[in-house]
């Protein structure tokens, strides 16, 4: 690892950049002022550390890097963890340099990404010498790696994309690196990049997106070979500056040369080059230089040139808007897809397709030439006058026959014929079909025209199944006419797709394609497009994209055909999980169709409807409401109120109202839509299935779990029949059904269904798809419920990464994933990180109409509670007060939000160990809940339990006991003697008795709680904890009994088997037992448990949790009990250091707990000395 060299620029001169095959010297980093040099305070220096020297809790092993102001050592922790780290220590420092160093520590602490070196620890050594301990990465600098491995172009681009993902994570945390260069990028042994050295990184203003607070506007700290023009010119920076630096790195990765040749130049020359010289295209680097070979010259021409030069635009606004956009284009290039930076054209799309499909293209070209020659020949033959005249006469007779038939058909509605009876349109059409079958078998051309006409009429009425049957009959009459066959196949396939019979449509498409191939004819482009449409509905997105590319490459597409193809591609992107790209295409389609058809046309309504749906999928529900209304105005004018297209609109509007918390409107529209679908001839129509699936969501939200299960099961059956078991719609219904089963207390069935759906989504949609993330989210929830919190956190982080990429940072589901991570961090005791994540959810959901108010309030309550857990009580109370005010301002009906706010206020006081305030809040809430909900309601039980706990912690034993006994009596009265709630409250009561040294009574309560769980088989995971607490109660009654100690050992072994010997759940299990053993003077029994607990905690590569801090304090007490003064001091020093680093308030309750244990340890140690 190299550090920044903060030196002056060298004298004027010039040296060549390293050539491929030569060593790439690290680029120089400079700090230059264009004005007078500032007066710096004198440098503070320190000796270089030697192997064996200690710095904080680390022992130096060897020097691995030396820079101008800092050294980097390989070191390892001196305690039982023995983790190896990269220890960065400032060798020379000023107050300003120390501030930069501290800023780097703060920045790294907020970054959590596999592509960024992680910060483990920080502090100061002798004379205040700053240091930080970071993840030790075994790897080599990017330029050296490329020289040694010589990977191909695609491998280099994939490596670059991974690097971009890491930098994008930093940008999402409002951090810009400002010193991107190959020496700050290590490539691991597995070929993955790691971004290092945020020494001169800066934070961005969330409002402007620009660098915050420059200390000296005219000062520039940078590496000029990789600096942006604005950085060289001393202007404010933004994320676009890092995009520019990434472009320079990519330039060097693919050419082996730097874009600028400025080594050895002074600042004036650097400014001249950066501001005025034109960068040579990467593909043209070889020109004019006989000694240089461009390894990928020809492959860089076109897309790669475009990507790099866009990133290297001199003006920030002309560059990529974000790192994600640049990486997306790189990945598009790797996939053979068009890139966004390049204007699309038919020729460009043709070239991209040919590159992906060379042999099929050649075959198609040969076939096209053959068809062209045949067309000329056929045209010549058809020019004969007699044939044309006969054809015209035949067409005239057909037209007259069709006209006569239709006039006769509609004459049947004459009251004189119907005798006053009303005829439905479907009855009228069916009578016409009987006449066609009876009278026109000898007139195939007339019958063909009539079947086509009748099919179109049925389709316009939404009767797609009947329309498909008629189009299929018509296709059978066309003979060998390729154009007529294509037209009839198109009509047939469109009807089947609109009917939702996608598998049948795919089979019919295959039959049509084989018809053309059997006759040595080219498959028409209209069928190729329909192949793409069918593949989209079947969830085969790659095949769909290839089909659409084939159509785009045709040079003879009309404007209307291009618009239809854009519409199809928009739907592909939406279904594939790239909604933003789909919305952009939908908007183009809406504009084109309004221009072509005017405003009152079904095509305009369809495109508006699709745009509204995609907009709603992005969580922009208010925008979607306006679009749905515009589409609805058109459909209400054009169609009858029982038309299927109107039902589709109603169900989408209903679901959008549900998302906007307007449940009454949603219910009314769902009821209307269901009534229309029930009147259809096809009971399994996929649009009806879609309606039921969305309706089930509303029913589940209204706690009608049985009703939601029925809706989901029917939708799942219908989707499976029409679309197959792997279609996104089918998997969505399966997911919803799994949640309904979980709601009804059937976790095994739910988990099996979720695991099956996750596998299908991963295999058929890809692990980037939002639906895969949705399944993974529920798997994460199941991990949490099983006590596997680290696994839940890991799964949650994967969900967040997928949703950020597919849905964007501010999508409600993305925000939900951030909130999930915050809660898991809180459960792990990583409170500072939980606070940061919770604050992020509050910021993202602010003024966001896609986030329901109750979710926004929940995020704020969590944030307030986590603030309390890090000792920021005043801030926590202010946030909670803001939630209260917002709830009142909304005039929320019902009691749920008021109850949640008051309970959270009590929890805030409780976590701040402000027991009297907590008791006051809970005590006032309890009778209020009883009056509004009744004593049988779970909320009443919840409040009474937390009140009893607070009374117990305030040593108000009688009041606490009275609350527990009242709750036990209520549970037995309302839910019976085997209720799980009764087991929980008996356990809590037993712990209160244990804390009050009433061991025999505690033993009885805990035994009864265990008996309930054994009888019912519920919550078996709690049984081990109860068994261990029972063993403690027995043990504390007989302090010398080996039998009692062995019972605790047996319970511990059982917990280890069930929870995992290295799991955080097992460590948390041990923590409570260690605490109780120490509190009751069982130091030697507690010692091995404490050591195991800390080993598990400290093996987690995270900042210490509050349990680590208390664990260190407990270990200090144990050391004091043995007369080990040095060991005691070491443990309490560690506890105080972790406390100071992670909990800034000195009056935090943790500080009080550590101080209490420290006083006890001192008394123990003094007693040992007196004995001696």
Steps between C-alpha positions, in 0.01 A plus 500: 500500500631841412413819679454853368826682431418863582792663316564785263491436126837413343680743269376544148578212272342202335522125532315233309224301664593137565449272203326163513749258643685764701461586867230757567637739759244633748352831394607802701258667738537876536382775726541836330376850577469751219527788746743560785605184677318477832700506820483145637568419866814299568484126426477253787712193427527151642736210461422226251343201673700180508380137493382412850402858591146546626259764380168495681384139521717400201851358467702602193619210284666680209499815286301453178483856366661839557370834379604857550286553810396153613615142523294184467585190701376145514387455858288268711288544808665411828188342655336168425366610160845530336350659192755626248446858389660770287607757760534849356697741722580866434874555513486881477192696587359844545160585645367526145649165399355343816160642409527344153595171660204514738274590208621190316415289806149643518443447130620138506287426805191586296590284198400133493568337163696191393694717255623750763766426760328499839600697808526294820647737756671837551678691771817685591844375605779673686502881475154489345621316188179407308449147369227290345463123461349390170420180320824334383459420134724246329529635149692725268440843345273508199768596248740229621222242494413584139866480402548161665174325411440667160124435506286536190286808437176354637671399826642851538159655445335268752767588754437868429125451551565349845718799583220731388255321731728572797537867410125525441443382857721784625310752289171373643639588843576850363877433490732581207844342493700779327813282462407211274806339340630147434722498808192558717330194352616156606396187312464196724610148426147425378514786251269737687590869543522673838485879520742653751619828645224751567763733644385806308138393447231759552131503583235636266222741581178294457325808368745600227698182444821704528793473737432649840714760673830557323757620751707681240323558173823535306668196649518180296588162650502249221679259270514704176524200267155390623341833599199663337523845337300656784737343753809629320343846477413510870123505456235330709472129432207262462446134424572589135864557600533137604329396174775685312772328704336164434507580130875564519552169682291311244695669221823368648352155569408441135792676325793465740556877472382800695269743326721796600877502467578746782764325708770745608309813392444802720157632593475745209570223250256269674226763472576548130473126427188435704309810388588508132642179356268250333512145634587241238237233450605177676471307172741744330778493760725293275506754216833671440696289748693203361620391847154467649245228440140560599386157627130550422502778243234383258264377774506838670366681196138597544338422836810488722630824348159656560476388864848625588475831314161575655651445846789728398285789380661828610170637633352301794146528363605325180629194688301207631254617763628235741746217536203259478418634153856449381517148644161421343638588156810287559281204591273567204805487273609170659151358442502613139219749560479862382652754738316810619789737426475436131209629287306204370462440128394211285853450378635495857241251619565287192871493575437402865272220391743371239780495758284282724355284222746483205392170342123551527550844347690359202229237453228761520683718250528212254133420546410867457690516170322188381166646601584824326576319175182302531301817565623657175405189313154485657445866430581448135254216475229698677525781253297315250192703427253217496606365841473845653155552357379161627645573840326838516167344406541233768582759761196703403272196531652419840448854625139503380433165666650617831298821487181312426566256782566775758191697394291188536654423836409836648152492346433229758474759775186638327216473758281349230747212480586465869138550614617756755767274650839666572792324335844515662797566270638154570165337400491703181856396411433133575197501271720648231756221548230238454413661166867507393544131577177409322518715186861582411695174484511537122625860519837473681612856422176648632508272803859603572412869491195448722689289756767769523237772542309306765822423687584868517152581629528238778845634592366855522237370746771344715398143403854394411450123528223505239700740285797264507281208383375705204849618400622141511220393263586791271869404495406151385337652189793713377681218324864570411473879491788608735370854555148385583638228727708759687200730545275223632773368729552850637131539579484154656806549719392846619163359604665211688741736678220738601303199620796408722547155346872559457609138477247439222617817325858371515395168346305672222796726432725199460252348257492819292880522490521137390248577223738757354812290548337201330443720196855644510365843584630765739298534819322839484615764743148529645529140620848563638361789704211284620755241608652770718156596637426138588839449664445808717172359629669164565785668691764407237651847488831429326320331208259793484785752484665305218172488305448875532859562393434298184202718417687825575766398253254504212549811290141524374316558828234766478456767766196312635696174519783671687251638750347155554844352546589767759181413685596133499851576622363724776290212628803271481707739712216543749451124541875441508547737793641805318198720559663840448613404151151367428336824617717702263390290203135510606515880507636504145219268391229716660631809322520318164149356525343831604663659199375224268149434634406804703394472863178296476624163376538154653869486401564816703306353794702178486832683503389732784377200695837326460690814599282541809565140606876533460496830690306339785750214507769758573304620803387828340134447579376858474647530148345165412158614624500788251603271214239236590233773505603622153484145362168444677340803337580354158382146582174622655426683175592213269383185679199365682524487880520117495787479249810308611730792424299712739535226764878510455498873565280461809725240663814708439337814634378304802848374582644849458239635745601223739861618477376852576317367812158577350349161587133583445564612143717194441232261631229654284707481179611142572137396546407653163793334324423156651138530385614563139745207504237265645274578204763386247484169320861419594522449879881465489585823323845618623375854550244360743783315673692828521195666654461224761869519588477874563169461681664246731754764602219732608326220692824409678554862597147497648594186700261277302760221480261225391361721225847598380605133489199412283575786260870409476434127446258566219736752339791254528298224333390728217850641438656154502255379235537803276864602544687209655647463847808717435330816374542813718123522548486139621794549734344819637179315585703218657688750715181664619346162582809411706452818705131419550596156632750657739231740622284201589768329711625252240874586489617167358268521197595865455876442513482208255304712253743792537805278447342351187416845365847637573657218300268553205550878502878459507505246218249662267510874578858542624633615836472865392122492471286685758283190545807298597578774753144478634534128563842552653352764731259246647781249539684769696193549721491125567870508597420772750207313649723195546761710683748493210553876504835516309350286224196727495724805470702346217184412307360849564813661359463292181139612474604863536767471230253345254229756567736794477614383159160399364259743668711796611594643837162661581269216404285401800631145486858624503424715803335200664819298448707775667257493793531122523879530518471768769291268715740210456794724595308604809437135594874435466569791736670701225314811607706772328459323166131445571462871567663588167281255306183613678583864432538408132148351492361817657677720244397284203134474603460871576245667266471172304145426388594140425573432867184466704486731802486210745823360357663843515395531865635152570838597354504810718410303814780254433742786447394660830541172687845435355609852593404417856707184484815702424426747779358785290185532709422864419515431126290186542230692685501773234452245218221327691328833564514572125330166430225581750441837335491350151247235603276767653537718190379213279195452720553124505195299601530209739737427784789315335732796436430668834572174681821443302624852576432482873651153529810613310539798734502262795753278322724803440503575871547134583805461273643818649457340846271785595284255689274750674414674174437164333275392787303826473440450125410131528290561811288761322471286186382182675152618613453681170558176305264318736227756433545507123602144420401297806726304732489199268672687218868411435592870525386504863714196575799660325477821705458320831809286435726796413362688800582206726852486356561872560369471858735207550802696372405788729508252792130552567458132565148497641351704216689291244380177656141626511514580126642156417241320712217702342630409155525130594140506621383674182679248278347205686154659480504606137727248328527199729778334697686382190520837324837600364442851642472343846834324454663831407363691798588218744854511364518878553358463850752226576786727392370775726497253792847385405626858497339551844679189637174307546648190343246236601207703368696579184566131450126428524397766246769400252408133536135577425603703192709207375210263558272714280748496213554125534125430504417719202818461295494875429807726475745219564782749450411661833523171688879505530498847650236395750691183586817703565315758711344216700846351553621839628211519746589155633871585504455820697311309768792262550830672414714190553292250308688345208174350378354844454801624306480194276135582422611842372774332294246264346270790410796684346596198290142467375487870410831467315365212293179681409637850445846423360827519691616816320168675457413841637182345638709263716726787611194700605371192683830475690502872582198494724625193691846654551343818630290311755786276609724801563220683681473199736879461555542183290815636338677175414185351350449818296861521376494242214156614386617861491811410298294306244245780475764766429678279249180473297422870525849616407524260207235712332680762292288786628524778754456367856142468618376602842523133601872500417547802724310342788671167429839667542380652827377160622834347404670775700293405808596134451870597477468702821344199676824316423720783624618579144542879513662525156231290338231705667653826378537368144137395478362825639731706278365310200142557618559874548669533161215328318251705699669828405521405133140386456294682764603863517290607800679449830164475680383209285362217707779273374753731663314457828496122466873486424572728794288281728690188399833682532422604859403144580823370348704744707325383817566139408865572428538691828346207686747262337791718610370514859482119507857480374 
